[in-house]
Amino acid sequence: MKVSCALYLEVEAEEELLTLDWDSLPQPVMVLGGGSNLLFTKDFPGTVLHVGIGGITRHADDRVTCGAGVVFDDFCAWAAKEGLWGPENLSLIPGECGASAVQNIGAYGVEVKDILADIRAYDRKEGRFVHIDPATCGYGYRTSRFKTEWKGRYIITAVTYRLSREPRPVLDYGGIRKALLEKTLTPLVIRDTIIGIRREKLPDPAVTGSAGSFFCNPVVPEDVFKKIEGNPPHYEVEGGIKIPAAWLIEQCGFKGARNGGAQVYPKQPLVIVNATGEASPQEIIGLEKQVIDAVQAKFGITLHPEVEHV
Ligand SMILES: Cc1cc2nc3c(=O)[nH]c(=O)nc-3n(C[C@H](O)[C@H](O)[C@H](O)COP(=O)(O)OP(=O)(O)OC[C@H]3O[C@@H](n4cnc5c(N)ncnc54)[C@H](O)[C@@H]3O)c2cc1C
């Protein structure tokens, strides 16, 4: 289903943000990246603004600055080709560099916060450009202050990542080490391996619509964890024990379950896909609710969506 907005604005240079008459724009104003973590549930009454600023610049100390509109995987491919370490485990994550710093994207044991050096943004509150130190961004699992108390305040125009010529492979997650046995480790080899693993498990956004992981993996206290039957996979994190939401959803019998055109992806139940290409937002939200209710009833655990509903 198609949705519309009152106004769509494409910004291609920072100066354009300084000359915008913000008060005259249809409200609210939201910033769109690649749209890969958003579920538009209805028409949007305000302005959708996309920062299409491109460019990848390598600095002498191997920091690399990307315009917010650079496709994140293009940056990963560029870094791997240059032989620079840092983002290789994050290969093939959809979306743009601007959003990478909002979402704290992560995969295979690496989060983008591990390689962030600087964020440049337009501060709508102060009406000026600022540099934001990543240490102040409150990064956690798929979250940051950009998603909470800073929501709507900053429009990110560039992100600087700290890369390295020194090998620093992270191999202890998701079967990477096994897949790399007997291979000479380079950023490019790791990138290709990660891409292969991801293609096996996840729907290709060019073919099947999805927003990636629909739910966050829940972190529960030890007493709740101990009550769960079936020996769930888990690992200890700050604040409790993290359990894969995919396992909980599968235990509730939802692998492959459908609601109209919406489907729990059979190969990875954490993902809800638009299986027919015709699924309505209501069908997706309906399936989301069924999954949340089933996991709550069986395990007493509340799943929260990772996907932002607009
Ligand atoms: C098939 C698939 C697989 C995925 N796998 C992963 C994965 O492994 N790991 C992972 O972490 N995520 C994953 N995702 C989720 C998604 O790729 C990330 O959340 C990504 O960062 C979204 O980028 P985007 O540019 O599409 O942002 P959008 O979805 O457009 O926006 C996300 C948020 O960022 C804000 N935003 C975007 N750009 C800016 C800007 N310039 N300034 C200020 N705010 C901005 C938006 O307002 C919104 O709140 C996956 C998604 C899909 C579809």
The ligand as a MOL file (V3000), in Angstrom:
LIG
                    3D

  0  0  0     0  0            999 V3000
M  V30 BEGIN CTAB
M  V30 COUNTS 53 58 0 0 0
M  V30 BEGIN ATOM
M  V30 1 C 16.5880 -6.7050 5.3330 0
M  V30 2 C 17.0170 -5.8140 6.4670 0
M  V30 3 C 18.0630 -6.2070 7.2920 0
M  V30 4 C 18.4720 -5.3890 8.3500 0
M  V30 5 N 19.5040 -5.7970 9.1450 0
M  V30 6 C 19.9320 -5.0170 10.1560 0
M  V30 7 C 21.0420 -5.4260 10.9730 0
M  V30 8 O 21.6480 -6.4710 10.7690 0
M  V30 9 N 21.4080 -4.5940 11.9910 0
M  V30 10 C 20.7830 -3.4160 12.2440 0
M  V30 11 O 21.1840 -2.7070 13.1750 0
M  V30 12 N 19.7350 -3.0120 11.4850 0
M  V30 13 C 19.3070 -3.7680 10.4620 0
M  V30 14 N 18.2370 -3.3760 9.6890 0
M  V30 15 C 17.5500 -2.1200 10.0100 0
M  V30 16 C 18.0280 -0.8900 9.1890 0
M  V30 17 O 18.8760 -1.2930 8.1560 0
M  V30 18 C 18.7620 0.1250 10.0810 0
M  V30 19 O 17.9450 0.5410 11.1390 0
M  V30 20 C 19.2460 1.3410 9.2880 0
M  V30 21 O 20.0940 2.1370 10.0810 0
M  V30 22 C 18.1040 2.2010 8.7790 0
M  V30 23 O 18.6850 3.1570 7.9070 0
M  V30 24 P 17.7880 4.0740 6.9910 0
M  V30 25 O 18.6900 5.0400 6.3010 0
M  V30 26 O 16.9240 3.2520 6.1470 0
M  V30 27 O 16.9490 4.8610 8.0950 0
M  V30 28 P 15.3660 5.1010 8.1780 0
M  V30 29 O 14.6740 3.8090 8.3710 0
M  V30 30 O 14.9010 5.9670 7.0690 0
M  V30 31 O 15.3050 5.9580 9.5430 0
M  V30 32 C 15.6190 5.3890 10.7910 0
M  V30 33 C 15.6060 6.5000 11.8490 0
M  V30 34 O 16.7290 7.3570 11.6540 0
M  V30 35 C 16.2910 8.7100 11.4990 0
M  V30 36 N 17.1930 9.3350 10.5160 0
M  V30 37 C 17.5180 8.8420 9.2950 0
M  V30 38 N 18.4200 9.6520 8.7050 0
M  V30 39 C 18.6470 10.6840 9.5520 0
M  V30 40 C 19.4490 11.8790 9.5190 0
M  V30 41 N 20.2100 12.1880 8.4610 0
M  V30 42 N 19.4120 12.7170 10.5880 0
M  V30 43 C 18.6350 12.4530 11.6780 0
M  V30 44 N 17.8470 11.3510 11.7580 0
M  V30 45 C 17.8460 10.4830 10.7200 0
M  V30 46 C 14.8360 8.6210 11.0070 0
M  V30 47 O 14.1090 9.7780 11.3210 0
M  V30 48 C 14.3670 7.3900 11.7840 0
M  V30 49 O 14.0320 7.7670 13.1130 0
M  V30 50 C 17.8140 -4.1520 8.6040 0
M  V30 51 C 16.7700 -3.7500 7.7470 0
M  V30 52 C 16.3790 -4.5510 6.6920 0
M  V30 53 C 15.2840 -4.0950 5.7760 0
M  V30 END ATOM
M  V30 BEGIN BOND
M  V30 1 1 1 2
M  V30 2 1 2 3
M  V30 3 2 2 52
M  V30 4 2 3 4
M  V30 5 1 4 5
M  V30 6 1 4 50
M  V30 7 2 5 6
M  V30 8 1 6 7
M  V30 9 1 6 13
M  V30 10 2 7 8
M  V30 11 1 7 9
M  V30 12 1 9 10
M  V30 13 2 10 11
M  V30 14 1 10 12
M  V30 15 2 12 13
M  V30 16 1 13 14
M  V30 17 1 14 15
M  V30 18 1 14 50
M  V30 19 1 15 16
M  V30 20 1 16 17
M  V30 21 1 16 18
M  V30 22 1 18 19
M  V30 23 1 18 20
M  V30 24 1 20 21
M  V30 25 1 20 22
M  V30 26 1 22 23
M  V30 27 1 23 24
M  V30 28 2 24 25
M  V30 29 1 24 26
M  V30 30 1 24 27
M  V30 31 1 27 28
M  V30 32 2 28 29
M  V30 33 1 28 30
M  V30 34 1 28 31
M  V30 35 1 31 32
M  V30 36 1 32 33
M  V30 37 1 33 34
M  V30 38 1 33 48
M  V30 39 1 34 35
M  V30 40 1 35 36
M  V30 41 1 35 46
M  V30 42 1 36 37
M  V30 43 1 36 45
M  V30 44 2 37 38
M  V30 45 1 38 39
M  V30 46 1 39 40
M  V30 47 2 39 45
M  V30 48 1 40 41
M  V30 49 2 40 42
M  V30 50 1 42 43
M  V30 51 2 43 44
M  V30 52 1 44 45
M  V30 53 1 46 47
M  V30 54 1 46 48
M  V30 55 1 48 49
M  V30 56 2 50 51
M  V30 57 1 51 52
M  V30 58 1 52 53
M  V30 END BOND
M  V30 END CTAB
M  END
